[in-house]
């Protein structure tokens, strides 16, 4: 009797790279169908490498969302983000280079120079094509980008509007190696709930503060536990660099801090599937963003 062979599963690592504020985190979240990477309109919202896992019947794509590569490394945290993004290009099976349909600048050039030396196949995802005034603008755009390097494939689409995401997923699967899955099928990330909680609070800070202050803030989780009532208790410390920033973060009579906490708690409960008790404090830690040792102690690593 001839037995039917089981179809070999495919699995691999895919790095998502691009300059700051080009839509990488939105792309990751919409590809896997869950929000695990924080987003805001401000550049350099992503500071860490974030793993997002998409599992289908026959394939598992382990996406790595990266901080935006940028030329100006004014502070230690900027250098950390560039190292984290560059190291993600090593030992991956494919690279997705995300660009904006209507903007190309020196940071895009920097990313291009990095991926040209990578050994993995590179897929170009032209994001935000819904911004183009007419469809006629797309053809010259495709022609322009096709001259940059020998891309495996160029896919125009929109992460925000879910355009061409299935095509991107299906095309990526074709280049993945045949091997067993790296993670259980119900995993969406390898990041801890503690880490995700800190990122959610930081997202609310990024979205609600002015242009400069968010880059002087980070979040440290001091306590994360499930109590006897199955409520997750989270105590989070918001670190700022200067004493004068404290009033801005807290707001009049604590109103701003209260709003940040309320919005963060709603997102945490949605992500964790449980009730959350969240307590926030604000503390000054002078110059943390320009101190390599402080960054390391706060969990900022290059991998």
Backbone torsions as a table, in degrees:
resi	resn	phi	psi	omega
1	UNK	NA	135.6	-179.8
2	UNK	-92.1	122.5	178.9
3	UNK	-89.4	142.1	177.0
4	UNK	-74.3	129.3	-179.7
5	UNK	-74.5	140.8	174.8
6	UNK	-71.5	137.5	178.5
7	UNK	-68.7	129.0	-178.9
8	UNK	-66.7	132.9	178.8
9	UNK	-79.7	153.5	179.1
10	UNK	-118.6	143.5	-178.1
11	UNK	-156.3	141.1	178.4
12	UNK	-171.8	170.8	-179.6
13	UNK	-96.1	134.4	179.4
14	UNK	-129.5	117.7	178.0
15	UNK	-87.1	133.0	174.0
16	UNK	-104.0	114.6	-175.5
17	UNK	-126.6	160.8	179.3
18	UNK	164.4	173.1	178.3
19	UNK	-72.5	170.4	178.3
20	UNK	-60.4	146.2	170.6
21	UNK	64.5	32.7	-179.3
22	UNK	-103.3	-6.1	176.6
23	UNK	105.1	19.6	-177.9
24	UNK	-64.9	-45.3	-177.2
25	UNK	-68.7	-39.4	175.0
26	UNK	-61.7	-40.5	178.0
27	UNK	-61.1	-47.3	179.1
28	UNK	-59.6	-50.0	-178.0
29	UNK	-57.9	-41.5	-177.4
30	UNK	-78.5	-26.3	175.7
31	UNK	-68.3	-41.5	-176.9
32	UNK	-92.5	-12.0	176.6
33	UNK	81.5	16.0	177.1
34	UNK	-145.5	150.5	179.0
35	UNK	-91.9	103.8	177.4
36	UNK	-119.2	-14.7	179.9
37	UNK	-114.6	124.9	-173.7
38	UNK	-71.5	154.5	-177.6
39	UNK	-135.8	152.3	170.2
40	UNK	-161.7	172.1	178.5
41	UNK	-78.1	-8.7	-177.2
42	UNK	-86.4	140.1	176.0
43	UNK	-62.3	155.4	175.2
44	UNK	61.2	34.0	173.9
45	UNK	-66.2	-42.6	178.4
46	UNK	-78.9	123.6	-179.6
47	UNK	-114.4	-14.6	-176.8
48	UNK	-122.6	162.8	168.6
49	UNK	-76.6	127.3	-178.6
50	UNK	-116.2	127.5	178.3
51	UNK	-95.3	127.0	175.4
52	UNK	-122.4	132.1	-171.4
53	UNK	-114.5	122.3	176.4
54	UNK	-111.6	120.1	-179.2
55	UNK	-119.4	125.8	173.5
56	UNK	-110.8	-173.3	-178.8
57	UNK	-60.5	-40.5	-173.1
58	UNK	-117.7	1.3	-176.1
59	UNK	-148.2	152.5	174.1
60	UNK	-133.5	118.5	177.3
61	UNK	-103.7	121.1	177.9
62	UNK	-100.6	97.6	-178.4
63	UNK	-80.6	144.3	174.4
64	UNK	-120.8	105.7	175.6
65	UNK	-81.2	137.5	-172.6
66	UNK	-123.9	156.2	171.0
67	UNK	-60.9	151.2	179.2
68	UNK	-68.9	128.0	175.9
69	UNK	-69.9	134.1	-178.7
70	UNK	-145.8	150.8	-173.9
71	UNK	-75.2	-36.4	-172.4
72	UNK	-86.9	105.4	-178.2
73	UNK	-102.9	64.9	-173.0
74	UNK	-66.9	-32.7	-172.7
75	UNK	-131.1	168.6	-178.3
76	UNK	-59.2	-38.2	-178.8
77	UNK	-66.5	-33.2	175.8
78	UNK	-65.8	-41.5	178.5
79	UNK	-65.2	-39.5	176.6
80	UNK	-59.6	-46.2	-177.7
81	UNK	-62.9	-40.9	178.6
82	UNK	-65.9	-40.0	178.1
83	UNK	-65.7	-41.2	179.6
84	UNK	-62.9	-41.1	179.6
85	UNK	-68.6	-43.4	-178.0
86	UNK	-66.1	-40.0	-178.3
87	UNK	-67.8	-21.9	180.0
88	UNK	-69.4	-16.6	-179.5
89	UNK	-78.6	-11.2	-179.5
90	UNK	-85.0	139.1	172.2
91	UNK	58.7	33.9	173.0
92	UNK	-107.1	161.6	-178.2
93	UNK	-92.1	-19.3	178.1
94	UNK	-160.2	158.6	178.8
95	UNK	-128.6	133.1	172.2
96	UNK	-107.3	113.5	178.2
97	UNK	-94.7	113.3	-176.8
98	UNK	-97.7	126.5	176.8
99	UNK	-127.1	161.5	178.8
100	UNK	-91.0	136.6	-177.0
101	UNK	-61.0	-29.9	-174.6
102	UNK	-120.0	10.1	177.8
103	UNK	-138.5	132.6	171.7
104	UNK	-137.0	125.0	-178.0
105	UNK	-137.6	-170.4	-174.8
106	UNK	-64.8	-27.6	176.6
107	UNK	-69.9	-35.7	173.4
108	UNK	-61.6	-41.0	178.1
109	UNK	-60.9	-39.7	178.3
110	UNK	-62.1	-46.5	178.8
111	UNK	-60.9	-44.6	179.9
112	UNK	-58.0	-42.5	-179.9
113	UNK	-64.1	-32.8	179.0
114	UNK	-71.8	-44.8	-174.2
115	UNK	-77.1	-19.2	178.6
116	UNK	-63.6	-27.8	179.9
117	UNK	-94.1	-0.1	179.2
118	UNK	-77.1	149.8	-178.2
119	UNK	-88.0	-19.6	-177.4
120	UNK	-78.4	152.0	175.4
121	UNK	-63.2	142.6	-176.5
122	UNK	-113.1	125.9	175.7
123	UNK	-104.8	130.2	177.9
124	UNK	-95.3	121.1	174.9
125	UNK	-108.2	109.4	178.6
126	UNK	-84.9	103.9	-173.4
127	UNK	-86.3	160.8	173.5
128	UNK	63.9	37.1	178.7
129	UNK	-68.4	-15.8	176.3
130	UNK	-67.3	-12.5	177.4
131	UNK	-79.5	-18.3	-178.9
132	UNK	-66.1	137.3	-176.5
133	UNK	-66.6	-39.9	-179.8
134	UNK	-137.9	158.6	177.5
135	UNK	-65.3	-25.2	-178.7
136	UNK	-64.9	-20.0	-179.8
137	UNK	-75.3	-17.0	-174.0
138	UNK	-71.2	-42.2	-175.7
139	UNK	-59.5	-51.4	177.3
140	UNK	-62.0	-29.2	177.3
141	UNK	-65.7	-45.6	177.9
142	UNK	-62.0	-41.2	179.5
143	UNK	-64.1	-40.4	-179.8
144	UNK	-64.2	-47.6	-177.3
145	UNK	-69.9	-29.6	-179.4
146	UNK	-66.1	-18.8	179.8
147	UNK	-85.9	-9.9	-175.2
148	UNK	-69.5	-43.7	178.2
149	UNK	-167.9	176.5	-178.7
150	UNK	-85.5	83.8	179.3
151	UNK	-72.7	146.1	175.3
152	UNK	-62.6	-41.1	176.0
153	UNK	-161.3	147.9	175.1
154	UNK	-111.7	122.9	-176.8
155	UNK	-123.4	110.4	174.0
156	UNK	-81.9	138.4	-179.0
157	UNK	-169.7	-162.3	178.6
158	UNK	-146.8	115.4	178.6
159	UNK	-64.3	-41.9	-177.6
160	UNK	-65.3	-39.2	-177.1
161	UNK	-96.3	7.6	178.1
162	UNK	63.2	23.8	-178.1
163	UNK	-81.9	127.4	175.7
164	UNK	66.6	17.8	179.3
165	UNK	-72.5	-36.3	176.7
166	UNK	-64.2	-39.8	177.8
167	UNK	-62.7	-42.1	178.9
168	UNK	-62.1	-46.4	179.6
169	UNK	-60.6	-48.9	-177.2
170	UNK	-64.0	-37.3	179.3
171	UNK	-69.2	-39.4	178.8
172	UNK	-63.2	-39.7	-179.1
173	UNK	-58.8	-32.5	-177.2
174	UNK	-63.7	-25.0	-177.7
175	UNK	-101.0	-0.9	-179.8
176	UNK	-76.1	146.8	178.3
177	UNK	-73.0	155.5	175.4
178	UNK	-81.4	115.6	179.2
179	UNK	-167.0	167.3	179.7
180	UNK	-70.5	159.0	-178.4
181	UNK	-64.3	144.7	178.6
182	UNK	-79.2	-28.6	-174.9
183	UNK	-129.6	156.2	172.4
184	UNK	-55.7	151.1	-171.8
185	UNK	-66.1	-19.4	-179.1
186	UNK	-94.2	3.1	178.5
187	UNK	-78.0	139.9	172.3
188	UNK	-115.4	-14.4	175.7
189	UNK	-160.7	159.7	174.4
190	UNK	-99.7	1.5	178.1
191	UNK	-76.5	145.8	-178.1
192	UNK	-74.9	159.7	175.9
193	UNK	-62.7	-32.8	177.7
194	UNK	-60.4	-46.8	178.5
195	UNK	-63.1	-45.6	-178.1
196	UNK	-63.3	-35.8	178.0
197	UNK	-63.3	-43.5	178.6
198	UNK	-62.6	-40.7	-179.5
199	UNK	-66.3	-36.7	179.1
200	UNK	-64.3	-43.4	177.2
201	UNK	-62.2	-42.2	-178.9
202	UNK	-65.2	-34.3	176.5
203	UNK	-60.9	-43.7	-179.3
204	UNK	-64.7	-34.3	175.3
205	UNK	-66.3	-45.3	-179.4
206	UNK	-60.1	-38.4	-175.4
207	UNK	-79.0	-24.3	-170.9
208	UNK	-107.4	-15.5	-178.6
209	UNK	-94.4	170.4	-179.1
210	UNK	-68.4	-169.4	-172.5
211	UNK	-68.2	-38.1	-172.8
212	UNK	-96.2	-40.2	-171.9
213	UNK	-56.9	-38.7	-179.0
214	UNK	-56.0	-29.4	-178.3
215	UNK	-77.8	-7.4	176.4
216	UNK	-102.3	8.2	-177.8
217	UNK	-118.5	147.5	168.9
218	UNK	-146.1	170.9	-174.7
219	UNK	-129.5	133.8	178.2
220	UNK	-123.1	127.9	178.8
221	UNK	-87.7	116.4	-178.4
222	UNK	-88.5	-28.2	-179.1
223	UNK	-148.3	134.9	177.4
224	UNK	-145.8	107.4	-179.8
225	UNK	-151.1	156.1	176.3
226	UNK	-99.1	121.8	-177.9
227	UNK	-84.1	-177.0	-175.5
228	UNK	-65.1	-19.6	177.2
229	UNK	-92.4	10.0	-179.0
230	UNK	63.5	28.5	173.2
231	UNK	-98.9	133.0	178.2
232	UNK	-80.6	120.7	176.7
233	UNK	-97.0	121.9	-178.3
234	UNK	-126.0	123.9	176.0
235	UNK	-113.0	114.3	-174.0
236	UNK	-117.4	137.3	179.4
237	UNK	-106.7	121.0	175.3
238	UNK	-92.4	116.3	-179.0
239	UNK	-96.3	133.5	176.2
240	UNK	-124.0	167.8	-174.7
241	UNK	-95.4	-25.8	-176.3
242	UNK	-134.5	148.2	-177.1
243	UNK	-59.0	-37.1	-178.0
244	UNK	-65.4	-16.8	-179.4
245	UNK	-80.6	-16.4	-173.4
246	UNK	-62.2	-44.8	-179.2
247	UNK	-61.8	-36.1	-178.5
248	UNK	-66.6	-43.6	-178.6
249	UNK	-67.6	-42.6	-177.3
250	UNK	-74.0	-41.0	-179.2
251	UNK	81.9	172.6	-179.0
252	UNK	-65.6	122.5	-178.5
253	UNK	55.1	29.0	176.0
254	UNK	78.2	11.2	-173.4
255	UNK	-64.6	-41.0	-176.9
256	UNK	-68.4	-44.1	178.9
257	UNK	-63.3	-38.1	178.9
258	UNK	-64.0	-40.5	179.5
259	UNK	-67.4	-41.1	177.1
260	UNK	-59.3	-45.4	-179.9
261	UNK	-63.3	-41.6	-179.6
262	UNK	-64.4	-45.9	180.0
263	UNK	-66.2	-39.6	179.6
264	UNK	-66.1	-41.1	-179.1
265	UNK	-61.7	-41.8	178.7
266	UNK	-59.2	-45.5	179.7
267	UNK	-66.3	-38.3	178.8
268	UNK	-64.0	-44.0	-179.8
269	UNK	-63.9	-36.5	177.6
270	UNK	-66.6	-42.2	-177.6
271	UNK	-74.5	-43.7	-175.4
272	UNK	-86.8	-16.9	178.8
273	UNK	72.1	23.7	179.4
274	UNK	-143.1	163.2	172.9
275	UNK	-67.4	144.3	-178.3
276	UNK	-128.1	133.6	167.9
277	UNK	-105.5	118.5	-175.6
278	UNK	-119.5	128.4	177.0
279	UNK	-121.7	130.1	-178.3
280	UNK	-116.3	141.1	171.1
281	UNK	-127.4	159.2	175.8
282	UNK	-121.5	131.4	-177.3
283	UNK	-138.1	142.8	177.4
284	UNK	-86.3	127.6	172.8
285	UNK	-129.8	95.6	-172.1
286	UNK	-52.8	126.0	170.5
287	UNK	62.2	24.7	-176.4
288	UNK	-59.5	-34.5	-174.4
289	UNK	-74.9	-9.0	178.6
290	UNK	-120.6	23.5	-178.2
291	UNK	-124.9	108.7	-176.4
292	UNK	-58.1	-40.5	-179.2
293	UNK	-67.9	-40.4	178.1
294	UNK	-64.3	-41.1	178.6
295	UNK	-60.4	-44.1	-179.8
296	UNK	-62.6	-42.3	-179.8
297	UNK	-66.6	-23.9	179.2
298	UNK	-90.9	6.0	175.6
299	UNK	92.0	11.4	177.5
300	UNK	-85.4	105.1	179.4
301	UNK	-118.0	164.9	-177.9
302	UNK	-91.2	9.4	-177.5
303	UNK	-140.0	NA	NA
